């Protein structure tokens, strides 16, 4: 192959996330590799793999750890971004998309059918369950969640009780 190998994957990268400091970003790929890239010049900084395990999601926790989900696994693996060594796991059976609250106390996770659960991580208790969530985002104060569905509808729900504040 001619040219540079910067920012290239052998397989499709279905997920990407910027590090909180903005100096690096992470990609996950169908080949099981998680790669950390330098924003300044696109060079590969480090990589780790779980062979034959599609990386479905990557995101950063509010504490700066890297959270990675591989296809077929029932845990979100929390990695140290400097070494890519596993620091923790969070159970997420059947979930594919993830968002942490700004304070790191809540995890919103949805499956492929749009079933969404917001969990209080300290107590491992579901705080809210919704259906039809195509995309979602937690409000920075952790008191509400915005949810968009496949029909183009958007609703904002309070986490305490799940009442929609508006649609």
C-alpha positions, 0 to 999 in steps of 0.5 A: 500500500502506498502512502501513510497508515495514519488513521487507517483501520483494516476493518470498519471503525463503527465508533469513535470518541474524543478524550476529555483533554482533546489531545487524543481520540479513540476508535473501535473496529470490527477486528476487535482493536481499540486504537488511540490516535494523536489529534495533532498528527493522526499517528497511532499512540497505542492499541489493544485487541480482543480478537474476534470481538467487534468493538460496538461502542467507545466513550469516556467516563467523567473521570477520564477512563475509557469505556469499551463494549465488545459484541457479545459481551455483557460488560462495559470494560473500563480501561486506563487510557494511558495503558489500555489495561482493564481497570473495572467492568460494569454489567450491561447485558444486552446494551449497545449504546452508552452515555455517562452523566457528567458526575459519573453517577448515572449510566444510560444504556440502550439496546438495538431495539431502543429500550433504554435504561438509566442506572444509578451506578453506586447502587446498581439500581435502574432509575428510569426505563424507556422504549423507542430510544434511537438516540439519547443524551443525559442533561449535564446536571443528571436530572433529565434525558433527551430521547429521539426516536425513529419517527423523528420525535424528541422528548425530554424526560425527568429521571425522577419519575420519568415524566416527559417535560416536553415532546 
